[in-house]
Each structure stands twice: as structure tokens, then as C-alpha cells.
């Protein structure tokens, strides 16, 4: 670490960017090799995306861990204390309104966009990689297990570590807390299909991290959120038509889903934000930690 500088003055946002790009390139190269060697059969086409996800998360985690180690950021100082059971119970139901908000934002943004750029919406939303392999092949369970590992287990840990643990802390210390929350959430949102929903999700996770002073809570909320989405995809796989694909016209005919979801979730959004703005300690968790990883 450079003399006279705190750990997060050493870390640069751009250093995370190039590490992310390096992890992506490495995942693409290794994934392409695996695909060419073992996954040439058509039913396994979607396995490629699951393998890429697992590789990307693992490589990025190693690179970020190395960055934090060089900056002398201890895991205890970054992650914070273990939350109490009472704290965990308070946020148990949080993923459900967040999912409704995501549904509202997805439809409200992309249904109008589908009239202007139908091909773009079809490729981005309707033809994206599935959470479940909706093809009746004997080995589909392997893919679904890999997708679960990438999307439900490793993905939330890596994303919370990078966007809430590192970027929120770095930008809050460099500028201010508002910039940290909005900037890290905007970066998080731009990497997801539902930009608005992911941005709001990022802001909520920032507020949860600030309130609880523990990165464990947003990680668990994020894991639960992705897990519910994975289960819903499984329900659709079991009870739906595995061969059915939604057309742009059918997507547009479901326009009413967005407004209905927005009306349902609006009271919760107002309630949640109103209560969070009453927080008495608006310091980021890193500012409340002592050098040994404890809390002040």
C-alpha cells in the first residue's frame, strides 16, 4: 500500500474495470474451448452460457481478492460483522417486492421500446439465455445445476462484493455517499438487461448495506432474489410448454403487466424509501470499522 494513503485511496475504479474485462475475456476463451471440445451437440447450446458465468465469477473473484489484499483491505472490515437473526428476519421478504418492481420496470421500458426496435427487444429480452434448459434432454439437469451455481450462488456474492463492497465504498470516500450509491447502482444496472430495475435493486442493496453495516445481508437478499427467479423458471419448465417462445407481438399484448405491477409495488417503494431516509447513521460500513475489522 502507498505510504500515507488509506486502503480505499489505493484502489481505483478503473482497476476493477480492467479486471472485469480480463475475467470476461478469460471466461470467453476457456468457455469456447470447452464448447468446441465437449459441447457440440445442439441440446447443449445453452450450457455454454452457464459455463461462462461460472468461469467469469470465479476469475473475477480471484482478481478482486488479490486487489483487496494488495490494498490491505481485510475481509472483516469490508464484509462487516455477522448480522443478528433479528436483522435477517427483517429483510426476509425484501426480494419479493424487488421482483415485482423488476417486472414493472421491464415491461414499462421494453414494451414501448419494442415498437421502435422490435429486433433489439426480441434479442435482448425474449431470446436471452434461459435460467432453465427448457428442452426435454436427459442431461438438462447438469446445465440447470450449473446455472443455479452461477446465477444463484456465485453471482450475487461477486456482484455484492464488487458493487456494494468496493465501488460504493471507494466512490463514497472519494466524493460523497450520494455519488457512491447512485454511481455504483448505475454501474450495476448497466450490466443487466433490466437497467431500471437493476439500478433500483442496486440502490436498495446499498441502503441495506449502510443500515446493517454488514455485506452479508445484501448478499443473502441477492441470493434469495436470484433463487426465486430460478425457481420460477423451473415452474415454467415443469408446467409450461418447453418448446414455446414468446413473439414480439405476444410480448406487446402483455403491456398491462407493467402498469399493474407498478401500482402493486408503488406503496412499498414509498414506504421503504421513507423509512430508510430516517437512518441516523449514514456512514458507509467501512468508516465504522476499526483497523482490526471490528465496529466502532
C-alpha positions in Angstrom: 0.0 0.0 0.0 1.2 3.5 -0.8 2.5 5.4 2.3 0.1 7.9 3.8 -3.0 6.5 2.0 -5.9 4.6 3.3 -6.7 1.3 1.6 -9.6 2.6 -0.5 -7.5 5.5 -1.7 -5.2 3.0 -3.3 -8.0 1.1 -5.1 -9.1 2.7 -8.3 -12.5 2.2 -10.0 -10.7 1.7 -13.4 -8.7 -1.2 -11.8 -12.0 -3.0 -11.3 -13.0 -2.3 -14.9 -9.9 -3.9 -16.4 -10.1 -6.8 -14.1 -13.7 -7.3 -15.1 -12.7 -7.2 -18.8 -9.8 -9.6 -18.1 -12.2 -12.0 -16.4 -14.6 -11.8 -19.2 -12.0 -12.4 -21.9 -10.6 -15.4 -20.0 -14.1 -16.8 -19.4 -14.9 -16.5 -23.2 -11.7 -18.2 -24.2 -11.9 -21.1 -21.8 -15.7 -21.4 -22.4 -15.1 -21.5 -26.2 -12.6 -24.3 -25.7 -14.9 -26.3 -23.6 -17.8 -25.8 -26.0 -15.7 -26.9 -29.0 -14.3 -29.9 -27.2 -17.3 -31.3 -25.3 -20.5 -29.5 -26.0 -21.0 -29.8 -29.8 -24.5 -31.4 -29.5 -27.3 -28.9 -30.2 -29.2 -29.6 -26.9 -26.2 -28.4 -25.0 -26.0 -25.0 -26.8 -27.2 -23.1 -23.7 -24.6 -24.8 -21.5 -22.0 -22.5 -23.0 -23.6 -19.5 -21.2 -23.7 -21.3 -17.8 -20.0 -22.3 -18.1 -19.1 -18.7 -19.0 -21.0 -17.5 -16.0 -19.2 -19.8 -13.6 -15.8 -19.0 -15.0 -16.4 -15.3 -15.0 -17.5 -15.2 -11.4 -14.6 -17.4 -10.2 -11.9 -15.5 -12.2 -13.2 -12.1 -11.2 -13.4 -13.1 -7.5 -9.8 -14.1 -7.5 -8.7 -10.9 -9.2 -10.7 -8.7 -6.8 -9.5 -10.7 -3.8 -5.9 -10.0 -5.0 -6.7 -6.3 -5.4 -8.1 -6.0 -1.9 -5.2 -7.9 -0.4 -2.6 -5.6 -2.1 -4.6 -2.6 -0.7 -4.6 -4.2 2.8 -8.4 -4.3 2.9 -9.3 -7.0 5.4 -12.4 -9.2 4.7 -13.7 -8.3 8.2 -13.5 -4.5 7.5 -15.2 -4.9 4.1 -17.9 -7.5 4.9 -18.6 -6.3 8.4 -19.9 -8.2 11.4 -22.3 -11.2 11.2 -25.9 -9.9 11.3 -28.2 -11.0 14.0 -31.1 -13.3 13.4 -33.5 -10.4 14.1 -31.8 -8.4 11.3 -32.0 -11.3 8.9 -35.7 -11.8 9.7 -36.4 -8.1 9.0 -35.2 -8.5 5.4 -36.6 -11.9 4.7 -39.4 -10.7 2.5 -37.4 -8.0 0.7 -36.8 -10.0 -2.5 -40.5 -10.2 -3.3 -41.3 -6.5 -3.8 -38.0 -6.1 -5.6 -39.1 -8.8 -8.1 -42.4 -7.1 -8.6 -40.5 -3.8 -9.2 -38.3 -5.6 -11.8 -41.3 -6.9 -13.6 -42.9 -3.5 -13.7 -39.7 -1.7 -15.0 -39.0 -4.5 -17.5 -42.5 -4.2 -19.1 -42.8 -0.4 -18.8 -39.4 0.1 -20.5 -39.3 -2.6 -23.1 -42.8 -2.8 -24.4 -42.7 0.8 -25.7 -39.2 0.1 -27.0 -40.4 -3.0 -28.9 -42.4 -0.8 -31.2 -39.3 1.2 -32.1 -36.7 -1.6 -32.1 -38.5 -5.0 -32.1 -35.4 -6.9 -33.2 -33.4 -5.4 -30.3 -36.1 -6.3 -27.7 -36.5 -9.8 -29.1 -32.8 -10.5 -28.9 -32.3 -8.9 -25.5 -35.4 -9.9 -23.6 -37.2 -12.8 -25.4 -34.3 -14.8 -26.8 -31.8 -14.3 -24.0 -30.0 -17.3 -22.3 -32.6 -19.2 -20.1 -32.2 -19.8 -16.4 -33.6 -23.3 -17.2 -32.9 -25.5 -20.2 -36.5 -25.9 -21.4 -35.6 -28.8 -23.7 -36.5 -32.4 -22.8 -33.0 -33.9 -22.9 -31.7 -36.4 -20.4 -28.8 -34.3 -19.2 -30.6 -31.0 -18.8 -30.2 -31.3 -15.0 -26.4 -30.7 -15.4 -27.0 -27.4 -17.1 -29.6 -26.3 -14.7 -27.3 -27.1 -11.8 -24.5 -25.1 -13.3 -26.9 -22.2 -14.0 -28.0 -22.3 -10.3 -24.4 -22.2 -9.2 -23.6 -19.3 -11.4 -26.7 -17.2 -11.1 -27.8 -18.0 -7.5 -24.7 -18.8 -5.6 -21.5 -17.2 -7.0 -23.1 -14.3 -9.0 -24.7 -12.5 -6.0 -21.5 -12.8 -3.9 -19.3 -11.4 -6.6 -21.7 -8.6 -7.5 -22.2 -7.5 -3.9 -18.5 -7.6 -3.2 -17.7 -5.5 -6.3 -20.6 -3.0 -6.5 -21.6 -2.6 -2.8 -18.4 -3.6 -1.0 -15.8 -1.9 -3.3 -17.4 0.6 -5.6 -19.9 2.0 -3.1 -17.1 2.4 -0.5 -14.5 3.8 -2.9 -16.7 6.4 -4.5 -18.3 7.4 -1.2 -14.9 8.1 0.2 -13.7 9.8 -2.9 -16.7 12.0 -3.4 -19.7 11.5 -1.1 -22.3 8.9 -0.1 -24.9 10.0 -2.7 -22.4 9.6 -5.5 -21.4 6.3 -4.1 -24.9 5.0 -4.0 -26.0 6.3 -7.4 -22.8 5.7 -9.2 -22.3 2.1 -8.0 -26.0 1.3 -8.7 -25.8 2.8 -12.2 -22.8 0.7 -13.0 -24.6 -2.3 -11.7 -27.7 -1.5 -13.7 -25.8 -1.1 -17.0 -24.6 -4.7 -16.8 -28.2 -6.1 -16.7 -31.0 -6.4 -19.2 -33.5 -4.6 -17.0 -31.4 -1.4 -16.5 -34.0 0.5 -14.4 -34.9 -2.5 -12.2 -31.3 -3.4 -11.6 -30.5 0.3 -10.8 -33.2 0.3 -8.2 -32.1 -3.0 -6.9 -28.6 -1.7 -6.5 -29.8 1.4 -4.6 -31.8 -0.8 -2.2 -28.8 -3.1 -1.6 -26.7 0.0 -0.9 -29.2 1.2 1.7 -29.4 -2.3 3.3 -25.6 -2.4 3.5 -25.4 1.0 5.0 -28.2 0.3 7.5 -26.9 -3.1 8.7 -23.1 -2.4 8.3 -22.8 -6.0 7.0 -22.4 -7.1 3.4 -23.8 -10.5 4.5 -27.4 -9.1 4.4 -27.4 -7.8 0.8 -25.6 -10.9 -0.3 -28.4 -13.1 1.2 -31.1 -10.9 -0.2 -29.5 -11.1 -3.6 -29.1 -14.9 -3.4 -32.8 -15.2 -2.4 -33.9 -12.9 -5.2 -32.0 -14.8 -7.9 -33.1 -18.1 -6.3 -36.7 -17.2 -6.6 -36.3 -16.3 -10.2 -34.5 -19.6 -10.8 -37.4 -21.5 -9.1 -40.0 -19.6 -11.2 -38.1 -20.6 -14.3 -38.3 -24.1 -13.1 -42.0 -23.9 -12.5 -42.4 -22.6 -16.1 -40.2 -25.5 -17.3 -42.4 -28.1 -15.5 -45.9 -26.8 -16.1 -45.4 -24.7 -19.3 -44.6 -25.6 -22.9 -40.9 -26.2 -23.2 -40.9 -25.5 -26.9 -42.9 -22.3 -26.7 -41.2 -19.0 -27.5 -42.8 -15.6 -26.9 -43.0 -13.4 -30.0 -42.7 -9.6 -30.0 -46.5 -9.3 -30.8 -47.3 -11.5 -27.8 -44.9 -9.5 -25.6 -46.7 -6.3 -26.7 -50.1 -7.8 -25.9 -49.0 -8.2 -22.3 -48.4 -4.5 -21.9 -50.8 -4.3 -19.0 -48.4 -6.4 -16.7 -46.1 -3.4 -16.3 -48.7 -0.8 -15.1 -50.4 -3.4 -12.8 -47.1 -4.4 -11.2 -46.2 -0.7 -10.8 -49.4 0.0 -9.0 -48.9 -3.0 -6.7 -45.4 -2.2 -5.7 -45.6 1.6 -5.5 -46.8 1.8 -1.9 -44.0 -0.5 -0.8 -41.4 1.7 -2.6 -42.7 4.8 -0.9 -42.7 3.1 2.5 -39.3 1.6 2.1 -37.5 4.7 1.0 -39.3 6.9 3.6 -38.1 4.6 6.4 -34.5 4.3 5.0 -34.2 8.1 4.8 -34.8 8.2 8.6 -31.5 6.4 9.2 -29.4 8.2 11.8 -26.0 6.7 10.7 -25.4 7.4 7.1 -21.8 6.4 7.1 -20.6 3.6 4.9 -19.8 0.5 6.8 -16.0 0.8 6.2 -16.0 4.1 8.1 -17.5 2.4 11.2 -14.9 -0.4 11.2 -11.6 -0.3 13.2 -8.3 -1.5 11.6 -8.8 -4.9 13.2 -12.1 -5.5 11.5 -14.4 -4.6 14.4 -17.1 -2.0 14.6 -16.9 1.3 16.4 
